[in-house]
Amino acid sequence: GLAVARAAPAAAGAATTTTLVGPRAAAGERRLEAKTPQRHAAPTCNSEHGGLPIRGVRYVPHLVGEPYPNPESEPINYYTKLYAGLHRRDLPMIGRLAGADTLALRPWATETPDGQRDAFFEQMRAAGICKVIPSFHVAKYYSDMLRQNEDQPRTDPSSALAVHFERFGATVKPEALKGVELVAWTMDLSLDLRRLLPLVGSDCEYSKVAEDKSFKRYMMLVGAIQQWVHTPGASVAPALTNASFLVPLDLSRVPWTEPFFQQKLATFLKCMSKSEAAAGWSSLFSDAGLRETARSTRWLLSFSMPVDQLEKYDFQEQLRNVSAAISQHESGGVRAVIMVGTQALKRGGSNPINSVNLAQDSAPSTRYVDAYRDYLIVNEGSGALDGFVYDEWMDDWDRGSRGPFFLATESLTEMKERCPEGTRFTHDIDSCSRLVGNIGRVYPEYFGLAGSTSQLWRHCVHPRVGTGLFWRQSKPFTDMRCAMMMPAAEAMHVAYALLAVVSVIQLVRLMWKWRSEGKHSDDATMERSSAKKAPGKEEVETVGHVSVCPREPTLRGDHKVELRSTRLRSHHEAGWWLWTHLAAQMAILERQVAMEVNTMPTIRERRRQRRLHSRGRRCAGDEDGDSQSEEFSSETAESESGDSSEDLTRAMQVIHHRVLEGFSAWCSYVADSHTLCSGGLNQEELRYLSRQIEENTDRPASRLFVEALVLRV
């Protein structure tokens, strides 16, 4: 038989030990037995020891429909007072019921004022979760390199990367974590095995991985961060020197179609653990001063378990292969923490043979605890694994097909991994998936240990884990838990104050406007009455005029446009108003004429080609070709000459007709109708104006330009 024991409290003040009994390869019989272990010194912590190994959950308390963050955006403060209602809802379930002793967190904003996360860490300890794995938002600086097309990051002390990393180190000091242990730290960027694994050869020196551009960018970025932490006597983040650095690697991206992918993956892991001096690729795991210590660099290996559709994805076998690969390296190998995402989907009942027919499975299932049991079995044999983390606590409706980390790709679009078919307001089951293994598909929007829904202003989760994750509970916890997402009191007070200030300002403005308008109306009434008493007094007329002077000399004709108004207060104002509108419309009209001039050569070429075609048909005896040839030969020579001045004149005629065709149509309609709107108008004059627009070839281009300009103004 095989027995693996882990101790953890089932509730406050009590403790149990998880024991796996029976051979794994027999009938697959598994069960958990409870035994009473030695009492832990800190009864509020689910772990019987400090440091590694860990039993964790990746926790991101997002809302239904909340957008997934982009790699170039600033982190969202999920762990501040704004999300306190979700913290109070979730943390007791993760700690007291599921039995986790560690939370893996998404990156947070380093500019957050001190004390904003204090309540969150205090609630963690109250729930028995006494360890934390924070993440640094390194994906932002990798995306900056892609956007700016740079091959290496800026790492000088004044760079944004250096400043924000130093701030990150300050946010994880012991006094800032309120008694929660910093067991390890990680980042949100992983190498892309889909791109790199085909470049792996039989050994490190025969591989092309180190020559890949994305790999170089990643290694320079991560190498600089690790050097800042472990520089003797000059660390920019002293709090991180005593914690293990977990290097993310998304193993669900391994291309199984790649020949000998298992051997290539083992070679990749081996070469990453060796420095360039030892014919390897990386110095991340090769620091002799850190190897074989509690603060040595480790892998954070991520797995995604597909739905059991046409063939089974053997997670235990995959984990055993990877564990053996990292254990067989020089100097005792490299250790790893395992992160696993398994989806709450099952085969549909209507047609079980159809692998696409899937349905959400919210009922309690062993899918989650089975993954942890496989981890225990593998680690009993290899001893190279230092913890297990579930990905993730609750469903993310906008996760799409993404993994837990951004990927170091060649473009920012690939890095974002957006799902064009899904939205953040739909829980996608027919799209937003990706291939894992041979033919298995994963839908990461269903990776949550708890389903998430929204009911008006209430945000609810319903756990799917049944009787526990890391120990067996006597009573299943599947009841829906809801929280009211209420703003912080300080934010509410600020909002009320701003609303009151704006209301007072608007009220004062409104009353002042009423008073001014009332006074103005009284003055206007008095002026009108005085004007009636003095009939000989005339209204003052203001006059403004502007010369029409376009850039093209051919369109200039010493024309002036004059404006007369009784509403404007001075001649200067009338001239300024006219110039403002005339200058804008004149610039637009000149661009239209220029575009029409540019089309003239194309029109001539098209006519020439059509004429050549018609001549060919005439030679072949086609009567239609003769008629078309006569039609084209009747065109004017001006349109075929190609002179630039003639092109400009012809273009101005076309634009003039186009601008005034509405006025021409109105003139024709009113002249030919006997309606009320034609009363008092000379019909012959209207027909003449219409003909002047239709037949505009007898007037110079400058005259046509100013006529079109006046209509536009």
C-alpha positions in Angstrom: 0.0 0.0 0.0 0.9 3.6 -0.5 0.4 6.2 2.3 1.0 9.9 2.1 0.1 12.0 5.2 -0.5 15.8 5.4 -1.8 17.5 8.5 -4.3 20.4 8.5 -7.1 21.7 10.8 -10.6 20.9 9.7 -12.0 23.8 11.7 -10.8 26.2 14.3 -9.2 24.4 17.2 -9.4 20.9 15.5 -7.0 19.1 13.2 -7.0 16.1 10.8 -4.4 14.2 8.7 -5.1 13.4 5.1 -4.0 9.8 4.3 -4.1 8.2 0.9 -4.6 4.4 1.1 -4.4 1.6 -1.5 -2.4 1.0 -4.7 -3.1 3.6 -7.4 -2.9 1.2 -10.3 -5.4 -1.4 -9.1 -9.0 -0.4 -9.2 -8.3 3.3 -8.6 -9.8 3.0 -5.1 -9.1 6.1 -3.1 -10.3 7.4 0.2 -9.4 9.9 2.9 -9.1 8.9 6.5 -8.9 11.3 9.5 -6.4 10.9 12.3 -5.5 13.3 15.1 -1.9 14.7 14.6 0.2 16.8 16.9 -1.3 20.2 17.6 0.2 23.1 15.7 1.8 25.9 17.6 -0.4 28.5 15.8 -3.9 27.1 16.0 -5.2 29.7 13.5 -3.0 28.5 10.7 -4.0 25.5 8.5 -0.3 24.5 8.0 1.7 22.5 10.6 4.9 24.2 9.5 6.3 27.4 8.0 7.6 27.7 4.4 7.2 25.1 1.8 5.4 22.8 0.9 2.1 24.5 0.5 -1.5 23.7 -0.2 -2.9 26.7 -2.0 -5.6 28.4 -4.2 -5.1 31.1 -6.8 -7.4 33.8 -5.6 -8.7 36.7 -7.7 -11.9 38.2 -6.3 -13.2 39.7 -9.6 -16.9 40.4 -10.5 -19.0 38.8 -13.1 -18.4 40.7 -16.4 -15.3 42.5 -15.1 -12.8 42.7 -17.9 -9.6 40.6 -17.9 -6.6 42.9 -17.5 -4.4 43.6 -20.5 -0.6 42.9 -20.1 0.2 46.6 -20.7 -2.3 48.0 -18.2 -1.8 48.8 -14.6 -2.7 46.1 -12.0 -6.2 46.2 -10.4 -6.3 46.4 -6.6 -8.3 43.3 -6.0 -7.1 43.0 -2.4 -8.0 46.5 -1.0 -11.1 47.7 0.9 -13.0 48.0 -2.4 -13.4 44.2 -2.6 -13.8 43.7 1.1 -17.3 42.2 0.7 -15.9 39.5 -1.6 -13.0 38.8 0.8 -15.4 38.2 3.7 -17.5 35.9 1.5 -14.6 33.8 0.0 -11.8 33.5 2.5 -13.7 31.5 5.2 -14.6 29.0 2.5 -11.1 28.7 1.1 -9.5 28.4 4.5 -11.9 26.7 6.9 -13.8 24.5 4.5 -11.4 23.8 1.6 -8.4 23.6 3.9 -5.9 25.8 1.9 -3.0 27.4 3.8 -1.7 29.6 1.0 -3.1 32.1 -1.5 -1.5 32.8 -4.8 -2.4 36.4 -5.8 -2.5 38.4 -9.0 -0.3 41.5 -9.2 -1.4 44.5 -7.3 -0.8 48.2 -7.8 2.5 49.3 -6.1 1.3 52.9 -5.7 -1.5 51.9 -3.3 -1.2 53.8 0.0 0.0 51.9 3.0 -2.7 50.1 5.0 -5.1 49.4 2.1 -4.4 45.7 2.2 -4.2 45.3 5.9 -7.8 44.1 6.3 -7.3 41.5 3.6 -4.3 39.9 5.3 -6.0 40.0 8.7 -9.0 38.2 7.2 -6.6 35.6 5.7 -5.2 34.8 9.1 -8.6 34.6 10.6 -9.6 32.0 8.0 -6.5 29.9 8.7 -4.6 31.0 5.6 -1.2 32.0 6.8 1.0 32.0 3.7 0.9 34.1 0.5 2.5 34.1 -2.9 2.4 37.6 -4.4 3.0 38.3 -8.1 5.0 41.1 -9.8 3.5 42.6 -12.9 6.4 42.0 -15.2 4.2 41.4 -18.3 3.7 45.2 -18.5 7.4 45.8 -19.1 7.6 42.9 -21.6 4.7 44.4 -23.5 6.4 47.8 -23.5 9.4 46.2 -25.2 7.1 44.8 -27.9 5.3 48.1 -28.4 8.6 50.0 -28.7 10.3 47.3 -30.6 13.2 47.1 -28.1 15.4 44.0 -27.6 16.3 44.7 -24.0 14.5 46.5 -21.1 15.6 49.6 -19.4 17.1 48.6 -16.1 18.7 51.8 -14.8 17.7 52.9 -11.3 15.4 55.6 -12.6 13.5 53.3 -15.0 9.9 52.4 -14.5 10.8 48.7 -14.1 13.3 49.4 -11.3 11.1 51.9 -9.5 8.0 49.7 -9.5 9.9 46.5 -8.5 11.4 48.3 -5.6 8.0 49.5 -4.6 6.7 45.9 -5.0 9.4 44.7 -2.6 8.3 47.3 -0.1 4.7 46.1 -0.2 5.7 42.6 0.9 7.7 43.4 4.0 6.7 41.5 7.1 5.1 44.5 8.7 3.0 45.1 5.6 1.7 41.5 5.5 0.3 41.6 9.0 1.7 38.3 10.2 1.1 36.4 6.9 4.2 34.6 5.8 5.8 35.4 2.4 6.4 31.8 1.4 7.4 32.6 -2.2 6.9 35.2 -4.9 6.4 34.9 -8.6 5.4 37.0 -11.7 2.7 36.9 -14.4 4.8 36.0 -17.4 5.7 32.6 -18.8 7.8 31.4 -21.7 5.8 30.2 -24.7 6.4 26.5 -25.2 4.4 26.4 -28.4 7.1 28.5 -29.9 10.2 27.3 -28.1 9.8 23.5 -27.9 10.2 23.0 -31.7 13.6 24.8 -31.4 14.9 22.2 -28.8 17.5 19.8 -30.1 19.0 16.7 -28.7 21.1 18.7 -26.2 21.5 22.3 -25.1 24.3 23.2 -27.5 22.3 21.8 -30.5 19.2 23.8 -29.8 18.1 27.2 -31.2 16.1 28.3 -28.1 18.7 30.7 -26.9 18.7 32.5 -30.3 14.9 33.2 -30.2 14.1 36.9 -29.9 11.3 36.4 -27.4 13.4 34.1 -25.2 16.2 36.7 -25.1 13.9 39.5 -24.1 12.4 37.3 -21.4 15.7 36.2 -20.0 17.1 39.7 -19.8 14.0 41.0 -18.1 13.8 38.2 -15.5 17.6 38.1 -15.0 17.7 41.8 -14.1 14.9 41.3 -11.5 16.6 38.3 -9.9 19.9 40.2 -9.8 18.3 43.1 -8.0 17.0 40.8 -5.4 20.1 38.7 -4.7 22.8 41.3 -5.0 24.8 40.8 -1.8 24.4 43.7 0.6 22.5 45.9 -2.0 19.2 44.1 -2.6 16.5 46.5 -3.7 13.9 44.2 -2.1 15.3 42.7 1.1 11.9 41.0 1.9 12.2 38.8 -1.2 15.7 37.5 -0.4 14.4 35.0 2.1 11.5 33.7 -0.1 11.7 31.3 -3.1 11.3 32.8 -6.5 8.8 30.7 -8.5 9.4 30.9 -12.3 6.1 30.3 -14.1 5.9 27.8 -17.0 2.6 26.9 -18.6 3.0 23.3 -19.5 -0.5 23.2 -21.0 1.0 24.9 -24.0 3.3 21.9 -24.8 2.5 20.9 -28.5 1.9 17.2 -28.4 2.0 17.1 -32.2 5.8 17.9 -31.9 7.8 14.7 -32.5 9.4 13.5 -29.3 7.8 16.3 -27.3 8.5 14.5 -24.0 12.2 14.2 -24.6 12.3 17.8 -25.8 10.5 19.1 -22.7 13.0 17.2 -20.5 15.9 18.7 -22.4 14.3 22.2 -22.1 13.9 21.9 -18.3 17.5 20.6 -18.0 19.0 23.4 -20.1 17.1 26.0 -18.2 18.6 24.8 -15.0 22.2 25.2 -16.3 24.0 28.5 -16.7 25.7 29.5 -20.0 29.1 28.7 -18.4 27.9 25.1 -18.0 26.6 25.0 -21.6 23.1 25.9 -20.5 20.7 28.7 -21.3 19.9 30.4 -18.0 21.3 31.5 -14.6 17.9 31.5 -12.9 18.4 28.1 -11.2 22.2 28.0 -11.2 23.1 30.1 -8.2 25.2 27.8 -6.0 24.5 29.9 -2.9 20.7 29.3 -3.2 20.5 25.8 -4.5 19.2 23.2 -2.1 17.9 25.9 0.3 14.4 27.0 1.3 14.9 30.2 -0.7 16.2 28.6 -3.9 14.5 29.4 -7.3 11.8 26.9 -8.2 9.5 26.2 -11.1 5.8 27.1 -10.9 4.5 24.5 -13.4 0.9 25.1 -14.6 -1.3 22.3 -15.9 -4.8 22.5 -17.5 -6.9 19.3 -17.4 -9.3 18.9 -20.4 -12.7 17.4 -20.3 -12.6 13.6 -20.6 -14.1 13.4 -24.1 -12.6 11.0 -26.6 -9.5 10.0 -24.7 -8.3 10.5 -21.1 -5.6 13.1 -20.2 -3.5 11.2 -17.7 -2.4 14.1 -15.4 -0.6 11.7 -13.0 1.6 10.3 -15.8 2.3 13.8 -17.2 3.3 15.0 -13.7 5.5 12.0 -13.1 7.4 12.6 -16.3 8.0 16.3 -15.5 8.9 15.5 -11.9 11.5 12.9 -13.1 12.9 15.4 -15.6 13.6 18.1 -13.1 15.0 15.7 -10.5 17.7 14.2 -12.8 19.7 17.3 -13.3 23.1 18.1 -11.8 23.5 19.1 -8.2 20.3 17.5 -7.1 18.0 19.0 -9.8 15.4 21.7 -9.4 12.3 21.7 -7.3 8.8 22.8 -8.4 5.4 24.0 -7.2 2.4 22.6 -9.2 -0.6 24.7 -10.3 -3.6 22.8 -11.8 -6.7 24.0 -13.4 -9.6 21.6 -14.0 -12.9 22.7 -15.6 -16.4 22.1 -14.3 -17.7 20.7 -17.6 -19.1 17.3 -18.5 -20.4 15.5 -21.5 -23.9 16.5 -22.5 -26.8 14.1 -22.0 -28.4 14.5 -25.5 -25.5 12.9 -27.5 -22.7 11.6 -25.3 -20.7 10.4 -28.4 -20.4 14.0 -29.6 -17.2 15.4 -28.0 -18.4 19.0 -28.6 -21.6 18.5 -26.6 -20.7 19.8 -23.2 -22.7 21.1 -20.2 -21.7 22.8 -17.0 -21.3 20.5 -14.1 -22.0 22.4 -10.9 -22.6 19.4 -8.7 -19.9 18.3 -6.2 -17.3 16.2 -8.0 -14.0 14.4 -7.2 -12.3 16.1 -10.2 -10.6 18.6 -7.8 -9.4 16.2 -5.1 -8.3 13.7 -7.7 -5.7 16.1 -9.0 -4.4 16.6 -5.5 -4.2 12.9 -4.9 -2.3 12.4 -8.1 0.2 15.0 -6.9 0.6 13.2 -3.6 1.3 9.9 -5.3 3.9 11.4 -7.7 5.6 13.4 -5.0 5.9 10.3 -2.7 8.1 8.8 -5.4 10.1 11.8 -6.6 10.2 14.2 -3.6 10.8 17.0 -6.0 7.5 18.9 -5.5 7.0 21.6 -2.9 3.4 22.4 -3.1 0.0 22.3 -4.9 -2.1 25.3 -6.0 -5.6 25.2 -7.6 -6.2 27.5 -10.5 -8.5 29.3 -9.6 -11.1 30.0 -6.9 -14.0 31.4 -9.0 -15.0 31.4 -12.6 -13.7 34.4 -14.7 -16.2 35.1 -17.4 -13.7 37.1 -19.5 -10.7 34.7 -19.2 -11.4 33.3 -22.6 -8.7 30.7 -23.5 -5.9 32.3 -21.4 -3.7 30.4 -18.9 -2.8 31.8 -15.5 0.1 33.7 -16.9 0.7 35.9 -19.9 3.1 34.4 -22.5 6.3 35.9 -23.8 5.3 36.0 -27.5 6.5 37.9 -30.5 3.6 40.4 -30.7 1.3 42.2 -28.3 -1.8 40.8 -30.0 -0.6 37.2 -29.4 0.2 38.1 -25.8 -3.3 39.4 -25.1 -5.0 36.1 -26.4 -8.3 37.7 -26.9 -11.3 35.5 -27.8 -13.2 37.2 -30.6 -16.2 35.0 -30.3 -16.9 35.5 -26.6 -17.7 38.4 -24.4 -17.1 39.2 -20.8 -20.9 39.0 -20.1 -21.3 35.5 -21.4 -20.0 32.3 -19.8 -18.7 30.8 -23.1 -19.0 27.0 -23.5 -19.1 26.8 -27.3 -16.0 29.0 -28.0 -12.9 30.4 -26.2 -11.2 27.1 -25.8 -7.8 25.7 -26.7 -6.2 22.4 -27.3 -4.4 20.5 -24.6 -2.8 17.1 -25.2 -3.8 15.3 -28.4 -7.4 16.2 -28.8 -8.5 17.5 -25.4 -9.9 21.0 -25.1 -10.0 23.2 -22.1 -12.4 26.1 -21.4 -10.6 28.2 -18.8 -13.7 30.2 -18.0 -14.9 27.1 -16.1 -11.7 26.6 -14.1 -13.2 28.0 -10.9 -13.6 25.9 -7.7 -16.8 27.9 -7.4 -19.2 29.2 -10.0 -19.9 32.9 -10.1 -23.1 34.8 -10.8 -24.6 38.2 -10.2 -28.1 39.0 -8.9 -28.7 42.8 -9.2 -26.2 44.3 -6.8 -25.4 40.9 -5.1 -22.4 38.9 -6.3 -22.6 35.2 -5.5 -20.5 32.0 -5.7 -21.6 28.4 -5.4 -18.8 26.0 -4.5 -18.3 22.8 -6.5 -15.7 21.1 -4.3 -18.2 19.1 -2.2 -16.5 17.8 1.0 -13.2 19.7 0.8 -10.0 19.9 -1.2 -7.1 19.1 1.2 -9.1 17.2 3.8 -12.5 15.6 4.0 -15.3 17.6 5.6 -18.1 15.9 7.4 -20.6 18.2 5.7 -20.5 19.3 2.1 -20.3 23.0 1.5 -22.2 23.7 -1.7 -24.6 26.4 -0.6 -24.6 29.7 -2.6 -22.8 32.5 -0.7 -23.5 36.1 -1.7 -21.9 39.5 -0.9 -23.1 43.0 -1.5 -20.5 45.0 -3.4 -20.6 48.3 -1.5 -18.2 51.2 -2.0 -15.9 52.1 0.9 -17.2 54.6 3.4 -14.5 57.1 2.4 -15.4 56.9 -1.2 -19.1 57.4 -0.4 -18.4 60.5 1.6 -16.2 61.9 -1.1 -18.9 61.2 -3.7 -21.6 62.9 -1.6 -19.4 65.9 -1.0 -18.7 66.3 -4.8 -22.3 65.8 -5.6 -23.3 68.6 -3.1 -20.6 71.0 -4.5 -21.7 70.4 -8.1 -25.4 70.9 -7.2 -24.6 74.2 -5.4 -22.6 75.4 -8.4 -25.3 74.5 -10.9 -27.9 76.2 -8.7 -25.9 79.4 -8.5 -25.3 79.4 -12.3 -29.0 78.8 -13.0 -30.1 81.7 -10.7 -27.5 84.0 -12.2 -28.6 83.1 -15.7 -32.3 83.8 -14.8 -31.3 87.1 -13.3 -29.2 88.1 -16.3 -31.8 87.1 -18.8 -34.5 88.9 -16.9 -32.5 92.1 -16.8 -31.6 91.7 -20.5 -35.3 91.2 -21.4 -36.3 94.3 -19.5 -33.6 96.3 -21.3 -34.7 94.9 -24.6 -38.3 95.8 -23.9 -37.3 99.4 -23.0 -35.3 99.7 -26.1 -38.2 98.4 -28.3 -40.6 100.8 -26.6 -38.2 103.7 -27.1 -37.7 102.7 -30.7 -41.5 102.8 -31.2 -41.6 106.3 -29.7 -38.8 107.4 -32.1 -39.8 106.0 -35.5 -37.0 107.9 -37.3 -34.3 105.9 -35.6 -32.8 103.1 -37.7 -31.0 99.9 -36.6 -27.2 100.0 -36.9 -25.9 97.8 -39.7 -22.4 96.3 -39.5 -20.5 95.3 -42.6 -17.5 92.9 -43.0 -15.8 91.8 -46.2 -13.1 89.3 -47.1 -11.1 88.9 -50.3 -11.3 85.4 -51.8 -7.7 84.4 -52.4 -7.2 80.6 -52.8 -3.7 79.1 -53.1 -4.1 78.2 -56.8 -3.6 81.3 -59.0 -6.0 80.1 -61.6 -8.9 80.2 -59.1 -8.2 83.8 -58.0 -10.3 86.6 -59.5 -10.2 89.6 -57.2 -13.6 88.5 -55.8 -14.8 89.7 -52.4 -17.5 88.4 -50.2 -19.4 90.9 -48.1 -21.5 90.3 -44.9 -24.1 92.8 -43.7 -25.7 92.2 -40.3 -27.8 94.0 -37.7 -27.0 91.5 -35.0 -23.3 91.7 -34.9 -21.9 94.5 -32.7 -19.1 95.9 -34.8 -17.6 95.9 -38.3 -14.6 94.1 -36.9 -16.7 91.3 -35.5 -18.6 90.9 -38.8 -15.3 90.7 -40.7 -13.9 88.2 -38.2 -17.0 86.0 -38.3 -17.0 86.0 -42.1 -13.2 85.3 -42.3 -13.4 82.4 -39.9 -16.1 80.6 -41.9 -14.9 81.5 -45.3 -11.3 80.4 -44.6 -12.4 76.9 -43.4 -14.8 76.4 -46.3 -12.2 77.7 -48.9 -9.6 75.1 -47.7 -12.1 72.3 -48.0 -13.2 73.4 -51.4 -9.6 73.6 -52.7 -8.9 70.0 -51.5 -12.0 68.8 -53.4 -10.8 70.5 -56.5 -7.3 69.0 -56.1 -8.7 65.5 -55.7 -10.8 66.0 -58.8 -7.7 67.1 -60.8 -5.9 64.0 -59.7 -8.6 61.8 -61.2 -8.4 63.4 -64.6 -5.5 61.3 -65.9 -7.3 58.1 -64.9 -10.4 59.2 -66.7 -8.5 59.9 -69.9 -6.7 56.6 -69.7 -10.0 54.8 -69.2 -11.5 56.5 -72.3 -8.4 55.7 -74.3 -8.7 52.0 -73.5 -12.4 51.9 -74.3 -11.7 53.6 -77.7 -9.0 51.1 -78.5 -11.3 48.3 -77.6 -14.1 49.7 -79.8 -11.7 50.1 -82.7 -10.8 46.5 -82.3 -14.4 45.4 -82.4 -15.0 47.6 -85.5 -12.1 45.9 -87.3 -13.7 42.6 -86.5 -16.9 43.8 -88.2 -19.0 44.6 -85.1 -21.6 47.3 -85.8 -21.9 48.1 -82.1 -18.2 48.9 -82.1 -18.7 51.4 -84.9 -21.4 53.2 -83.0 -19.4 53.3 -79.8 -16.4 54.6 -81.7 -18.5 57.5 -83.0 -19.7 58.2 -79.6 -16.2 58.4 -78.1 -14.9 60.4 -81.0 -17.5 63.1 -80.2 -15.9 63.9 -76.9 -14.2 67.3 -76.6 -10.5 67.7 -77.2 -10.2 69.5 -74.0 -10.9 66.4 -72.0 -8.1 64.5 -73.9 -5.4 67.0 -74.0 -3.9 66.4 -70.6 -2.9 70.1 -69.9 -2.7 70.7 -66.2 -4.5 74.1 -66.5 -7.3 72.6 -68.5 -7.5 69.8 -66.0 -8.0 72.3 -63.3 -10.7 74.2 -65.2 -12.6 71.0 -66.0 -12.3 69.9 -62.3 -13.7 73.2 -61.1 -16.6 72.8 -63.5 -17.4 69.4 -62.1 -17.1 70.6 -58.4 -19.2 73.7 -59.2 -22.0 71.5 -60.6 -21.7 69.1 -57.7 -21.9 71.8 -55.1 -24.8 73.7 -56.6 -26.8 70.8 -58.0 -29.2 71.0 -55.1 -29.9 74.6 -55.7 -30.3 73.9 -59.4 -32.9 71.2 -58.7 -34.8 73.5 -56.4 -34.9 76.3 -59.1 -36.2 73.8 -61.7 -38.8 72.4 -59.4 -40.2 75.8 -58.3 -40.1 77.2 -61.8 -42.2 74.3 -63.2 -44.7 74.1 -60.3 -47.6 76.2 -59.4 -47.4 75.9 -55.6 -47.5 78.5 -52.9 -43.7 78.4 -52.6 -43.3 79.9 -56.1 -45.3 83.0 -55.3 -43.4 86.2 -55.9 -40.6 84.5 -57.8 -39.7 85.1 -61.4 -39.9 81.6 -63.1 -37.8 82.6 -66.1 -35.1 83.9 -63.7 -35.2 80.6 -61.8 -34.8 78.6 -65.1 -31.9 80.9 -66.1 -30.1 80.2 -62.8 -30.6 76.5 -63.2 -29.1 76.6 -66.7 -26.2 78.6 -65.4 -25.4 75.7 -63.1 -25.9 72.9 -65.7 -24.0 74.8 -68.4 -21.1 76.3 -66.6 -18.3 76.0 -69.2 -18.6 79.6 -70.4 -17.5 81.2 -67.1 -13.9 81.3 -65.8 -12.8 78.9 -63.0 -12.3 81.8 -60.6 -16.0 82.7 -60.9 -17.2 79.1 -60.5 -14.9 78.8 -57.4 -16.4 81.9 -55.6 -20.0 80.8 -56.5 -19.5 77.4 -54.9 -17.7 79.0 -52.0 -20.6 81.4 -51.2 -23.1 78.6 -51.2 -20.9 76.6 -48.7 -20.6 79.6 -46.4 
